[in-house]
Amino acid sequence: MEITLVQGDITEQPVDAIVNAANSSLMGGGGVDGAIHRRGGPEILEECRKLRASAYREGLPTGQAVATTAGRLAARWVIHTVGPVYSKSEDRSALLASCYRESLRVADELEARSVAFPAISTGVYGWPMDDGARIAIETVRHADTSVEDVRFVLFDSAAHAVFEARLSG
Ligand code: APR
């Protein structure tokens, strides 16, 4: 598996699967979620609605992942995962690690060979970037997966620098 860092917009990544930092409703939001639905178009939300009407009536639980079409995006699939909201009092690291592990498991089911991840939970959900990078890289490095090309797509240079330090650490 090759792990690379990209600074830019995840919706522009030419990979098989783009991972969305979603919320349990799967009905969209801001940040990565907003960008994916905006650029990917209504087909993605349509499939999310079907998932909510069938397998995920209560919503997608934190730490789990599910795939839909990528609509108009260059990718073939979007893998939606729900990160934990950061908490000072409760260690939710295992849930964040699960987002990366479960997304790779879904990618394997799809036989996706290349996957782009955002820095899950480090935006609206408030996870400190350095710890988010540590968990992301450690989990992906140790995952048992057939995915060959994993890209962490960071939105700004500060996040990219933090991931770079963790990747070379
Ligand atoms: N491409 C790549 N990275 C992005 C993009 C983008 N287009 N937009 C934002 N980011 C970065 C943010 O800077 C942050 O580092 O992705 C990381 C995750 O931020 P969020 O998208 O806010 O995701 P998260 O912190 O997991 O919060 C999820 O936010 O958008 C809502 O519906 C979503 O309720 C959910 C919550």
Backbone and ligand atoms as CSV (ligand in chain L), in Angstrom:
chain,resi,resn,atom,element,x,y,z
A,1,MET,N,N,0.856,-1.186,0.000
A,1,MET,CA,C,0.000,0.000,0.000
A,1,MET,C,C,0.894,1.239,0.000
A,2,GLU,N,N,0.551,2.208,-0.860
A,2,GLU,CA,C,1.270,3.476,-0.868
A,2,GLU,C,C,0.379,4.527,-0.221
A,3,ILE,N,N,0.932,5.274,0.732
A,3,ILE,CA,C,0.169,6.354,1.371
A,3,ILE,C,C,0.768,7.676,0.915
A,4,THR,N,N,-0.061,8.540,0.336
A,4,THR,CA,C,0.457,9.850,-0.098
A,4,THR,C,C,-0.419,10.968,0.476
A,5,LEU,N,N,0.166,12.146,0.543
A,5,LEU,CA,C,-0.554,13.323,1.032
A,5,LEU,C,C,-0.799,14.268,-0.134
A,6,VAL,N,N,-2.004,14.818,-0.179
A,6,VAL,CA,C,-2.352,15.782,-1.225
A,6,VAL,C,C,-2.937,17.008,-0.540
A,7,GLN,N,N,-2.537,18.196,-0.972
A,7,GLN,CA,C,-3.189,19.394,-0.436
A,7,GLN,C,C,-4.182,19.845,-1.499
A,8,GLY,N,N,-5.452,19.916,-1.122
A,8,GLY,CA,C,-6.453,20.360,-2.094
A,8,GLY,C,C,-7.850,19.946,-1.696
A,9,ASP,N,N,-8.708,19.900,-2.703
A,9,ASP,CA,C,-10.130,19.603,-2.498
A,9,ASP,C,C,-10.377,18.131,-2.802
A,10,ILE,N,N,-10.902,17.425,-1.843
A,10,ILE,CA,C,-11.073,15.965,-1.998
A,10,ILE,C,C,-12.003,15.632,-3.164
A,11,THR,N,N,-12.917,16.568,-3.509
A,11,THR,CA,C,-13.878,16.229,-4.580
A,11,THR,C,C,-13.194,16.178,-5.950
A,12,GLU,N,N,-11.949,16.634,-6.006
A,12,GLU,CA,C,-11.261,16.625,-7.311
A,12,GLU,C,C,-10.336,15.427,-7.478
A,13,GLN,N,N,-10.344,14.529,-6.520
A,13,GLN,CA,C,-9.372,13.416,-6.568
A,13,GLN,C,C,-9.806,12.316,-7.543
A,14,PRO,N,N,-8.906,11.974,-8.475
A,14,PRO,CA,C,-9.228,10.900,-9.445
A,14,PRO,C,C,-8.937,9.525,-8.857
A,15,VAL,N,N,-9.750,9.120,-7.913
A,15,VAL,CA,C,-9.562,7.815,-7.261
A,15,VAL,C,C,-10.842,6.987,-7.412
A,16,ASP,N,N,-10.762,5.705,-7.063
A,16,ASP,CA,C,-11.957,4.857,-7.171
A,16,ASP,C,C,-13.015,5.286,-6.156
A,17,ALA,N,N,-12.553,5.599,-4.915
A,17,ALA,CA,C,-13.526,5.936,-3.860
A,17,ALA,C,C,-13.050,7.144,-3.050
A,18,ILE,N,N,-13.980,8.065,-2.835
A,18,ILE,CA,C,-13.711,9.240,-2.001
A,18,ILE,C,C,-14.460,9.037,-0.686
A,19,VAL,N,N,-13.790,9.223,0.437
A,19,VAL,CA,C,-14.448,9.042,1.739
A,19,VAL,C,C,-15.040,10.372,2.194
A,20,ASN,N,N,-16.299,10.327,2.605
A,20,ASN,CA,C,-17.005,11.521,3.066
A,20,ASN,C,C,-17.039,11.559,4.585
A,21,ALA,N,N,-16.715,12.725,5.135
A,21,ALA,CA,C,-16.842,12.944,6.590
A,21,ALA,C,C,-18.291,13.349,6.836
A,22,ALA,N,N,-19.144,12.377,6.944
A,22,ALA,CA,C,-20.596,12.611,7.000
A,22,ALA,C,C,-21.071,12.754,8.447
A,23,ASN,N,N,-22.391,12.894,8.593
A,23,ASN,CA,C,-23.004,12.775,9.926
A,23,ASN,C,C,-24.007,11.631,9.834
A,24,SER,N,N,-24.530,11.233,10.970
A,24,SER,CA,C,-25.370,10.020,11.018
A,24,SER,C,C,-26.615,10.114,10.144
A,25,SER,N,N,-27.072,11.350,9.903
A,25,SER,CA,C,-28.312,11.482,9.106
A,25,SER,C,C,-28.069,11.083,7.644
A,26,LEU,N,N,-26.838,11.202,7.183
A,26,LEU,CA,C,-26.497,10.995,5.749
A,26,LEU,C,C,-27.230,11.987,4.844
A,27,MET,N,N,-27.740,13.042,5.439
A,27,MET,CA,C,-28.518,14.015,4.638
A,27,MET,C,C,-27.691,15.235,4.258
A,28,GLY,N,N,-26.355,15.132,4.386
A,28,GLY,CA,C,-25.512,16.252,3.957
A,28,GLY,C,C,-25.191,17.187,5.108
A,29,GLY,N,N,-24.359,18.187,4.784
A,29,GLY,CA,C,-23.920,19.133,5.826
A,29,GLY,C,C,-22.970,20.137,5.222
A,30,GLY,N,N,-21.944,20.525,5.970
A,30,GLY,CA,C,-20.984,21.511,5.460
A,30,GLY,C,C,-19.697,20.814,5.061
A,31,GLY,N,N,-18.583,21.513,5.183
A,31,GLY,CA,C,-17.258,20.933,4.975
A,31,GLY,C,C,-17.161,19.941,3.827
A,32,VAL,N,N,-16.515,18.798,4.094
A,32,VAL,CA,C,-16.342,17.758,3.059
A,32,VAL,C,C,-17.708,17.294,2.560
A,33,ASP,N,N,-18.621,17.069,3.515
A,33,ASP,CA,C,-19.975,16.568,3.209
A,33,ASP,C,C,-20.668,17.506,2.221
A,34,GLY,N,N,-20.578,18.803,2.529
A,34,GLY,CA,C,-21.220,19.788,1.658
A,34,GLY,C,C,-20.599,19.799,0.274
A,35,ALA,N,N,-19.268,19.722,0.247
A,35,ALA,CA,C,-18.562,19.783,-1.045
A,35,ALA,C,C,-18.900,18.570,-1.909
A,36,ILE,N,N,-18.957,17.393,-1.280
A,36,ILE,CA,C,-19.237,16.162,-2.035
A,36,ILE,C,C,-20.646,16.182,-2.616
A,37,HIS,N,N,-21.614,16.574,-1.787
A,37,HIS,CA,C,-22.995,16.622,-2.312
A,37,HIS,C,C,-23.155,17.728,-3.353
A,38,ARG,N,N,-22.485,18.841,-3.141
A,38,ARG,CA,C,-22.615,19.956,-4.089
A,38,ARG,C,C,-22.017,19.558,-5.445
A,39,ARG,N,N,-20.802,18.999,-5.392
A,39,ARG,CA,C,-20.108,18.686,-6.653
A,39,ARG,C,C,-20.612,17.374,-7.253
A,40,GLY,N,N,-21.055,16.463,-6.380
A,40,GLY,CA,C,-21.471,15.142,-6.877
A,40,GLY,C,C,-22.891,15.112,-7.393
A,41,GLY,N,N,-23.705,16.043,-6.920
A,41,GLY,CA,C,-25.072,16.129,-7.417
A,41,GLY,C,C,-26.069,15.275,-6.654
A,42,PRO,N,N,-27.343,15.385,-7.046
A,42,PRO,CA,C,-28.459,14.806,-6.278
A,42,PRO,C,C,-28.496,13.289,-6.209
A,43,GLU,N,N,-27.818,12.616,-7.142
A,43,GLU,CA,C,-27.860,11.135,-7.110
A,43,GLU,C,C,-27.332,10.588,-5.786
A,44,ILE,N,N,-26.322,11.319,-5.254
A,44,ILE,CA,C,-25.702,10.807,-4.009
A,44,ILE,C,C,-26.728,10.859,-2.877
A,45,LEU,N,N,-27.409,12.007,-2.767
A,45,LEU,CA,C,-28.409,12.152,-1.696
A,45,LEU,C,C,-29.555,11.164,-1.896
A,46,GLU,N,N,-29.878,10.918,-3.149
A,46,GLU,CA,C,-30.972,9.979,-3.469
A,46,GLU,C,C,-30.622,8.591,-2.902
A,47,GLU,N,N,-29.377,8.178,-3.117
A,47,GLU,CA,C,-28.979,6.852,-2.599
A,47,GLU,C,C,-28.896,6.873,-1.071
A,48,CYS,N,N,-28.505,8.014,-0.521
A,48,CYS,CA,C,-28.461,8.119,0.953
A,48,CYS,C,C,-29.860,7.989,1.526
A,49,ARG,N,N,-30.839,8.584,0.845
A,49,ARG,CA,C,-32.231,8.487,1.318
A,49,ARG,C,C,-32.692,7.020,1.310
A,50,LYS,N,N,-32.307,6.290,0.261
A,50,LYS,CA,C,-32.694,4.868,0.170
A,50,LYS,C,C,-32.052,4.070,1.318
A,51,LEU,N,N,-30.812,4.417,1.638
A,51,LEU,CA,C,-30.131,3.723,2.751
A,51,LEU,C,C,-30.842,4.010,4.065
A,52,ARG,N,N,-31.307,5.277,4.245
A,52,ARG,CA,C,-31.995,5.623,5.483
A,52,ARG,C,C,-33.367,4.939,5.564
A,53,ALA,N,N,-33.929,4.629,4.377
A,53,ALA,CA,C,-35.256,3.989,4.368
A,53,ALA,C,C,-35.129,2.470,4.502
A,54,SER,N,N,-33.915,1.962,4.453
A,54,SER,CA,C,-33.765,0.490,4.489
A,54,SER,C,C,-32.782,0.080,5.586
A,55,ALA,N,N,-31.510,-0.003,5.241
A,55,ALA,CA,C,-30.528,-0.575,6.184
A,55,ALA,C,C,-30.222,0.340,7.375
A,56,TYR,N,N,-30.399,1.643,7.199
A,56,TYR,CA,C,-29.982,2.577,8.261
A,56,TYR,C,C,-31.126,3.490,8.686
A,57,ARG,N,N,-32.226,2.882,9.139
A,57,ARG,CA,C,-33.395,3.684,9.531
A,57,ARG,C,C,-33.067,4.664,10.660
A,58,GLU,N,N,-32.145,4.237,11.551
A,58,GLU,CA,C,-31.784,5.096,12.694
A,58,GLU,C,C,-30.598,5.996,12.353
A,59,GLY,N,N,-30.139,5.921,11.107
A,59,GLY,CA,C,-28.948,6.701,10.737
A,59,GLY,C,C,-27.721,5.807,10.764
A,60,LEU,N,N,-26.623,6.303,10.172
A,60,LEU,CA,C,-25.369,5.536,10.135
A,60,LEU,C,C,-24.649,5.770,11.465
A,61,PRO,N,N,-24.393,4.725,12.222
A,61,PRO,CA,C,-23.733,4.906,13.526
A,61,PRO,C,C,-22.299,5.433,13.390
A,62,THR,N,N,-21.861,6.158,14.376
A,62,THR,CA,C,-20.479,6.671,14.405
A,62,THR,C,C,-19.498,5.508,14.260
A,63,GLY,N,N,-18.492,5.699,13.413
A,63,GLY,CA,C,-17.464,4.667,13.246
A,63,GLY,C,C,-17.768,3.675,12.149
A,64,GLN,N,N,-18.989,3.726,11.585
A,64,GLN,CA,C,-19.334,2.801,10.510
A,64,GLN,C,C,-19.242,3.503,9.158
A,65,ALA,N,N,-19.301,2.721,8.083
A,65,ALA,CA,C,-19.133,3.267,6.719
A,65,ALA,C,C,-20.077,2.565,5.760
A,66,VAL,N,N,-20.529,3.330,4.752
A,66,VAL,CA,C,-21.420,2.767,3.721
A,66,VAL,C,C,-21.151,3.491,2.406
A,67,ALA,N,N,-21.277,2.753,1.282
A,67,ALA,CA,C,-20.939,3.333,-0.031
A,67,ALA,C,C,-22.181,3.725,-0.813
A,68,THR,N,N,-22.019,4.784,-1.610
A,68,THR,CA,C,-23.041,5.148,-2.604
A,68,THR,C,C,-22.307,5.476,-3.904
A,69,THR,N,N,-23.076,5.771,-4.930
A,69,THR,CA,C,-22.507,6.311,-6.151
A,69,THR,C,C,-21.770,7.614,-5.835
A,70,ALA,N,N,-20.884,8.011,-6.737
A,70,ALA,CA,C,-20.191,9.303,-6.572
A,70,ALA,C,C,-20.827,10.369,-7.477
A,71,GLY,N,N,-21.934,9.986,-8.154
A,71,GLY,CA,C,-22.638,10.985,-8.983
A,71,GLY,C,C,-21.722,11.567,-10.054
A,72,ARG,N,N,-21.611,12.860,-10.087
A,72,ARG,CA,C,-20.830,13.551,-11.129
A,72,ARG,C,C,-19.346,13.681,-10.775
A,73,LEU,N,N,-18.930,13.161,-9.632
A,73,LEU,CA,C,-17.510,13.270,-9.253
A,73,LEU,C,C,-16.664,12.334,-10.103
A,74,ALA,N,N,-15.356,12.598,-10.159
A,74,ALA,CA,C,-14.444,11.761,-10.961
A,74,ALA,C,C,-14.369,10.344,-10.376
A,75,ALA,N,N,-14.591,10.214,-9.102
A,75,ALA,CA,C,-14.527,8.887,-8.449
A,75,ALA,C,C,-15.713,8.031,-8.861
A,76,ARG,N,N,-15.618,6.716,-8.547
A,76,ARG,CA,C,-16.760,5.816,-8.839
A,76,ARG,C,C,-17.713,5.749,-7.652
A,77,TRP,N,N,-17.144,5.808,-6.435
A,77,TRP,CA,C,-17.995,5.686,-5.248
A,77,TRP,C,C,-17.654,6.769,-4.227
A,78,VAL,N,N,-18.637,7.072,-3.387
A,78,VAL,CA,C,-18.382,7.834,-2.166
A,78,VAL,C,C,-18.602,6.846,-1.016
A,79,ILE,N,N,-17.645,6.785,-0.115
A,79,ILE,CA,C,-17.819,5.963,1.090
A,79,ILE,C,C,-18.075,6.926,2.241
A,80,HIS,N,N,-19.310,6.888,2.746
A,80,HIS,CA,C,-19.706,7.809,3.825
A,80,HIS,C,C,-19.333,7.183,5.164
A,81,THR,N,N,-18.693,7.956,6.015
A,81,THR,CA,C,-18.390,7.453,7.351
A,81,THR,C,C,-18.665,8.581,8.334
A,82,VAL,N,N,-19.017,8.217,9.568
A,82,VAL,CA,C,-19.371,9.218,10.575
A,82,VAL,C,C,-18.310,9.219,11.673
A,83,GLY,N,N,-17.581,10.339,11.726
A,83,GLY,CA,C,-16.540,10.445,12.748
A,83,GLY,C,C,-17.126,10.809,14.097
A,84,PRO,N,N,-16.389,10.547,15.169
A,84,PRO,CA,C,-16.823,10.963,16.502
A,84,PRO,C,C,-16.572,12.457,16.699
A,85,VAL,N,N,-17.438,13.086,17.469
A,85,VAL,CA,C,-17.197,14.467,17.883
A,85,VAL,C,C,-16.109,14.418,18.968
A,86,TYR,N,N,-15.142,15.314,18.869
A,86,TYR,CA,C,-14.051,15.286,19.848
A,86,TYR,C,C,-14.595,15.542,21.250
A,87,SER,N,N,-14.053,14.827,22.233
A,87,SER,CA,C,-14.434,15.061,23.631
A,87,SER,C,C,-13.163,15.094,24.480
A,88,LYS,N,N,-13.064,16.094,25.359
A,88,LYS,CA,C,-11.899,16.182,26.260
A,88,LYS,C,C,-12.006,15.118,27.361
A,89,SER,N,N,-13.253,14.789,27.706
A,89,SER,CA,C,-13.430,13.915,28.884
A,89,SER,C,C,-13.506,12.435,28.519
A,90,GLU,N,N,-13.822,12.153,27.251
A,90,GLU,CA,C,-13.995,10.738,26.865
A,90,GLU,C,C,-13.068,10.419,25.684
A,91,ASP,N,N,-12.324,9.335,25.762
A,91,ASP,CA,C,-11.411,8.961,24.672
A,91,ASP,C,C,-12.197,8.220,23.587
A,92,ARG,N,N,-12.441,8.896,22.463
A,92,ARG,CA,C,-13.225,8.297,21.376
A,92,ARG,C,C,-12.312,7.866,20.219
A,93,SER,N,N,-11.023,7.701,20.514
A,93,SER,CA,C,-10.044,7.364,19.468
A,93,SER,C,C,-10.415,6.094,18.711
A,94,ALA,N,N,-10.961,5.121,19.421
A,94,ALA,CA,C,-11.290,3.840,18.764
A,94,ALA,C,C,-12.369,4.047,17.698
A,95,LEU,N,N,-13.278,4.995,17.974
A,95,LEU,CA,C,-14.346,5.261,16.992
A,95,LEU,C,C,-13.760,5.937,15.755
A,96,LEU,N,N,-12.788,6.830,15.968
A,96,LEU,CA,C,-12.169,7.513,14.815
A,96,LEU,C,C,-11.362,6.495,13.991
A,97,ALA,N,N,-10.645,5.641,14.685
A,97,ALA,CA,C,-9.879,4.589,13.978
A,97,ALA,C,C,-10.826,3.704,13.174
A,98,SER,N,N,-11.989,3.421,13.759
A,98,SER,CA,C,-12.974,2.568,13.083
A,98,SER,C,C,-13.431,3.187,11.765
A,99,CYS,N,N,-13.524,4.509,11.705
A,99,CYS,CA,C,-13.928,5.171,10.445
A,99,CYS,C,C,-12.973,4.794,9.315
A,100,TYR,N,N,-11.678,4.836,9.600
A,100,TYR,CA,C,-10.683,4.517,8.559
A,100,TYR,C,C,-10.705,3.019,8.232
A,101,ARG,N,N,-10.796,2.190,9.276
A,101,ARG,CA,C,-10.777,0.737,9.072
A,101,ARG,C,C,-12.025,0.278,8.315
A,102,GLU,N,N,-13.179,0.786,8.733
A,102,GLU,CA,C,-14.436,0.372,8.085
A,102,GLU,C,C,-14.518,0.905,6.659
A,103,SER,N,N,-13.982,2.105,6.432
A,103,SER,CA,C,-14.001,2.645,5.060
A,103,SER,C,C,-13.152,1.764,4.141
A,104,LEU,N,N,-12.019,1.267,4.639
A,104,LEU,CA,C,-11.168,0.376,3.828
A,104,LEU,C,C,-11.852,-0.973,3.625
A,105,ARG,N,N,-12.593,-1.422,4.623
A,105,ARG,CA,C,-13.324,-2.694,4.485
A,105,ARG,C,C,-14.380,-2.557,3.397
A,106,VAL,N,N,-15.086,-1.438,3.378
A,106,VAL,CA,C,-16.102,-1.199,2.331
A,106,VAL,C,C,-15.415,-1.060,0.972
A,107,ALA,N,N,-14.268,-0.383,0.959
A,107,ALA,CA,C,-13.511,-0.244,-0.305
A,107,ALA,C,C,-13.133,-1.630,-0.838
A,108,ASP,N,N,-12.742,-2.548,0.057
A,108,ASP,CA,C,-12.391,-3.914,-0.370
A,108,ASP,C,C,-13.606,-4.633,-0.960
A,109,GLU,N,N,-14.761,-4.415,-0.344
A,109,GLU,CA,C,-15.998,-5.051,-0.868
A,109,GLU,C,C,-16.272,-4.556,-2.287
A,110,LEU,N,N,-15.939,-3.285,-2.538
A,110,LEU,CA,C,-16.182,-2.695,-3.865
A,110,LEU,C,C,-15.073,-3.050,-4.850
A,111,GLU,N,N,-14.002,-3.638,-4.321
A,111,GLU,CA,C,-12.764,-3.883,-5.086
A,111,GLU,C,C,-12.157,-2.576,-5.594
A,112,ALA,N,N,-12.311,-1.543,-4.783
A,112,ALA,CA,C,-11.671,-0.247,-5.075
A,112,ALA,C,C,-10.170,-0.398,-4.806
A,113,ARG,N,N,-9.341,0.176,-5.656
A,113,ARG,CA,C,-7.889,0.059,-5.457
A,113,ARG,C,C,-7.282,1.370,-4.970
A,114,SER,N,N,-8.005,2.468,-5.162
A,114,SER,CA,C,-7.461,3.745,-4.709
A,114,SER,C,C,-8.554,4.468,-3.924
A,115,VAL,N,N,-8.150,5.043,-2.774
A,115,VAL,CA,C,-9.108,5.684,-1.859
A,115,VAL,C,C,-8.538,7.014,-1.367
A,116,ALA,N,N,-9.396,8.047,-1.379
A,116,ALA,CA,C,-8.977,9.351,-0.839
A,116,ALA,C,C,-9.729,9.594,0.462
A,117,PHE,N,N,-8.980,9.891,1.534
A,117,PHE,CA,C,-9.572,10.213,2.838
A,117,PHE,C,C,-9.396,11.699,3.139
A,118,PRO,N,N,-10.420,12.326,3.764
A,118,PRO,CA,C,-10.191,13.637,4.383
A,118,PRO,C,C,-9.664,13.381,5.799
A,119,ALA,N,N,-9.352,14.460,6.499
A,119,ALA,CA,C,-8.943,14.325,7.910
A,119,ALA,C,C,-10.226,14.268,8.748
A,120,ILE,N,N,-10.771,13.109,8.874
A,120,ILE,CA,C,-12.082,12.911,9.499
A,120,ILE,C,C,-12.113,13.489,10.924
A,121,SER,N,N,-13.197,14.159,11.254
A,121,SER,CA,C,-13.483,14.727,12.582
A,121,SER,C,C,-12.651,15.942,12.956
A,122,THR,N,N,-11.713,16.359,12.105
A,122,THR,CA,C,-10.823,17.478,12.499
A,122,THR,C,C,-11.403,18.835,12.117
A,123,GLY,N,N,-12.597,18.870,11.577
A,123,GLY,CA,C,-13.228,20.166,11.240
A,123,GLY,C,C,-14.306,20.495,12.253
A,124,VAL,N,N,-15.535,20.464,11.788
A,124,VAL,CA,C,-16.694,20.775,12.648
A,124,VAL,C,C,-16.672,19.935,13.927
A,125,TYR,N,N,-16.173,18.696,13.803
A,125,TYR,CA,C,-16.236,17.805,14.986
A,125,TYR,C,C,-15.077,18.028,15.960
A,126,GLY,N,N,-14.212,18.999,15.641
A,126,GLY,CA,C,-13.278,19.534,16.633
A,126,GLY,C,C,-12.087,18.699,17.052
A,127,TRP,N,N,-11.792,17.612,16.345
A,127,TRP,CA,C,-10.654,16.765,16.766
A,127,TRP,C,C,-9.336,17.491,16.469
A,128,PRO,N,N,-8.408,17.533,17.423
A,128,PRO,CA,C,-7.121,18.184,17.159
A,128,PRO,C,C,-6.418,17.527,15.969
A,129,MET,N,N,-5.910,18.334,15.052
A,129,MET,CA,C,-5.363,17.828,13.798
A,129,MET,C,C,-4.243,16.804,14.037
A,130,ASP,N,N,-3.326,17.104,14.966
A,130,ASP,CA,C,-2.178,16.203,15.140
A,130,ASP,C,C,-2.624,14.817,15.604
A,131,ASP,N,N,-3.577,14.799,16.528
A,131,ASP,CA,C,-4.029,13.481,17.019
A,131,ASP,C,C,-4.871,12.778,15.947
A,132,GLY,N,N,-5.608,13.586,15.202
A,132,GLY,CA,C,-6.397,13.012,14.101
A,132,GLY,C,C,-5.490,12.396,13.044
A,133,ALA,N,N,-4.368,13.066,12.784
A,133,ALA,CA,C,-3.406,12.548,11.803
A,133,ALA,C,C,-2.758,11.260,12.323
A,134,ARG,N,N,-2.409,11.257,13.632
A,134,ARG,CA,C,-1.782,10.066,14.221
A,134,ARG,C,C,-2.686,8.861,14.053
A,135,ILE,N,N,-3.960,9.034,14.419
A,135,ILE,CA,C,-4.914,7.914,14.344
A,135,ILE,C,C,-5.135,7.487,12.894
A,136,ALA,N,N,-5.269,8.470,12.002
A,136,ALA,CA,C,-5.512,8.157,10.585
A,136,ALA,C,C,-4.369,7.321,10.017
A,137,ILE,N,N,-3.140,7.789,10.214
A,137,ILE,CA,C,-1.983,7.127,9.601
A,137,ILE,C,C,-1.725,5.766,10.239
A,138,GLU,N,N,-1.801,5.701,11.557
A,138,GLU,CA,C,-1.571,4.404,12.236
A,138,GLU,C,C,-2.595,3.369,11.794
A,139,THR,N,N,-3.862,3.776,11.723
A,139,THR,CA,C,-4.934,2.824,11.379
A,139,THR,C,C,-4.779,2.344,9.942
A,140,VAL,N,N,-4.511,3.270,9.031
A,140,VAL,CA,C,-4.394,2.888,7.621
A,140,VAL,C,C,-3.156,2.016,7.413
A,141,ARG,N,N,-2.060,2.381,8.061
A,141,ARG,CA,C,-0.808,1.615,7.924
A,141,ARG,C,C,-0.997,0.160,8.363
A,142,HIS,N,N,-1.787,-0.055,9.390
A,142,HIS,CA,C,-1.929,-1.409,9.949
A,142,HIS,C,C,-3.159,-2.149,9.444
A,143,ALA,N,N,-3.879,-1.502,8.512
A,143,ALA,CA,C,-5.128,-2.144,8.057
A,143,ALA,C,C,-4.832,-3.341,7.162
A,144,ASP,N,N,-5.659,-4.357,7.276
A,144,ASP,CA,C,-5.558,-5.533,6.397
A,144,ASP,C,C,-6.492,-5.277,5.212
A,145,THR,N,N,-5.942,-4.762,4.112
A,145,THR,CA,C,-6.779,-4.329,2.986
A,145,THR,C,C,-6.071,-4.562,1.659
A,146,SER,N,N,-6.850,-4.665,0.612
A,146,SER,CA,C,-6.272,-4.819,-0.740
A,146,SER,C,C,-6.126,-3.469,-1.444
A,147,VAL,N,N,-6.545,-2.416,-0.760
A,147,VAL,CA,C,-6.406,-1.071,-1.357
A,147,VAL,C,C,-4.913,-0.769,-1.498
A,148,GLU,N,N,-4.512,-0.328,-2.703
A,148,GLU,CA,C,-3.076,-0.125,-2.955
A,148,GLU,C,C,-2.647,1.329,-2.822
A,149,ASP,N,N,-3.600,2.240,-3.052
A,149,ASP,CA,C,-3.267,3.679,-3.137
A,149,ASP,C,C,-4.184,4.426,-2.179
A,150,VAL,N,N,-3.606,4.908,-1.070
A,150,VAL,CA,C,-4.393,5.701,-0.110
A,150,VAL,C,C,-3.855,7.122,-0.099
A,151,ARG,N,N,-4.750,8.075,-0.305
A,151,ARG,CA,C,-4.350,9.486,-0.287
A,151,ARG,C,C,-5.089,10.206,0.836
A,152,PHE,N,N,-4.338,10.923,1.648
A,152,PHE,CA,C,-4.974,11.823,2.617
A,152,PHE,C,C,-5.013,13.196,1.953
A,153,VAL,N,N,-6.207,13.716,1.766
A,153,VAL,CA,C,-6.364,15.002,1.077
A,153,VAL,C,C,-6.633,16.078,2.123
A,154,LEU,N,N,-5.644,16.973,2.280
A,154,LEU,CA,C,-5.728,17.996,3.329
A,154,LEU,C,C,-6.091,19.329,2.701
A,155,PHE,N,N,-6.982,20.036,3.372
A,155,PHE,CA,C,-7.563,21.231,2.764
A,155,PHE,C,C,-6.625,22.433,2.808
A,156,ASP,N,N,-5.683,22.433,3.769
A,156,ASP,CA,C,-4.791,23.602,3.848
A,156,ASP,C,C,-3.368,23.145,4.196
A,157,SER,N,N,-2.435,24.069,4.071
A,157,SER,CA,C,-1.010,23.714,4.245
A,157,SER,C,C,-0.697,23.326,5.686
A,158,ALA,N,N,-1.434,23.916,6.620
A,158,ALA,CA,C,-1.169,23.581,8.035
A,158,ALA,C,C,-1.492,22.104,8.285
A,159,ALA,N,N,-2.647,21.681,7.793
A,159,ALA,CA,C,-3.034,20.271,7.984
A,159,ALA,C,C,-2.057,19.360,7.247
A,160,HIS,N,N,-1.670,19.777,6.063
A,160,HIS,CA,C,-0.721,18.970,5.266
A,160,HIS,C,C,0.600,18.799,6.024
A,161,ALA,N,N,1.070,19.877,6.647
A,161,ALA,CA,C,2.340,19.824,7.398
A,161,ALA,C,C,2.221,18.876,8.596
A,162,VAL,N,N,1.083,18.911,9.253
A,162,VAL,CA,C,0.881,18.029,10.415
A,162,VAL,C,C,0.887,16.569,9.977
A,163,PHE,N,N,0.182,16.276,8.880
A,163,PHE,CA,C,0.166,14.894,8.386
A,163,PHE,C,C,1.556,14.457,7.921
A,164,GLU,N,N,2.270,15.398,7.290
A,164,GLU,CA,C,3.616,15.063,6.796
A,164,GLU,C,C,4.529,14.672,7.973
A,165,ALA,N,N,4.437,15.431,9.051
A,165,ALA,CA,C,5.269,15.149,10.230
A,165,ALA,C,C,4.917,13.775,10.806
A,166,ARG,N,N,3.641,13.461,10.817
A,166,ARG,CA,C,3.213,12.159,11.364
A,166,ARG,C,C,3.607,11.017,10.440
A,167,LEU,N,N,3.520,11.286,9.114
A,167,LEU,CA,C,3.817,10.221,8.143
A,167,LEU,C,C,5.308,9.868,8.176
A,168,SER,N,N,6.142,10.901,8.394
A,168,SER,CA,C,7.599,10.620,8.384
A,168,SER,C,C,8.090,10.236,9.779
A,169,GLY,N,N,7.189,10.350,10.771
A,169,GLY,CA,C,7.571,10.110,12.172
A,169,GLY,C,C,7.786,8.635,12.470
L,1,APR,N1,N,-11.606,18.702,0.729
L,1,APR,C1,C,-10.741,18.204,1.657
L,1,APR,N2,N,-10.802,18.503,2.975
L,1,APR,C2,C,-11.787,19.351,3.362
L,1,APR,C3,C,-12.738,19.906,2.460
L,1,APR,C4,C,-12.613,19.542,1.089
L,1,APR,N3,N,-13.459,20.025,0.158
L,1,APR,N4,N,-13.598,20.698,3.178
L,1,APR,C5,C,-13.193,20.646,4.460
L,1,APR,N5,N,-12.104,19.843,4.589
L,1,APR,C6,C,-11.340,19.486,5.789
L,1,APR,C7,C,-11.544,20.343,6.995
L,1,APR,O1,O,-10.649,21.446,6.967
L,1,APR,C8,C,-11.174,19.366,8.115
L,1,APR,O2,O,-9.769,19.327,8.297
L,1,APR,O3,O,-11.810,18.186,6.167
L,1,APR,C9,C,-11.628,18.007,7.585
L,1,APR,C10,C,-12.953,17.494,8.169
L,1,APR,O4,O,-13.802,18.602,8.364
L,1,APR,P1,P,-15.413,18.500,8.226
L,1,APR,O5,O,-15.773,18.408,6.809
L,1,APR,O6,O,-15.964,19.614,9.047
L,1,APR,O7,O,-15.800,17.080,8.892
L,1,APR,P2,P,-15.886,16.638,10.410
L,1,APR,O8,O,-14.984,17.431,11.287
L,1,APR,O9,O,-15.735,15.147,10.360
L,1,APR,O10,O,-17.379,17.024,10.812
L,1,APR,C11,C,-18.451,16.315,10.217
L,1,APR,O11,O,-19.505,18.323,9.536
L,1,APR,O12,O,-20.004,18.904,7.390
L,1,APR,C12,C,-20.531,18.381,8.538
L,1,APR,O13,O,-22.259,16.909,7.791
L,1,APR,C13,C,-20.966,16.943,8.362
L,1,APR,O14,O,-22.070,16.887,10.488
L,1,APR,C14,C,-20.911,16.461,9.780
L,1,APR,C15,C,-19.686,17.168,10.336
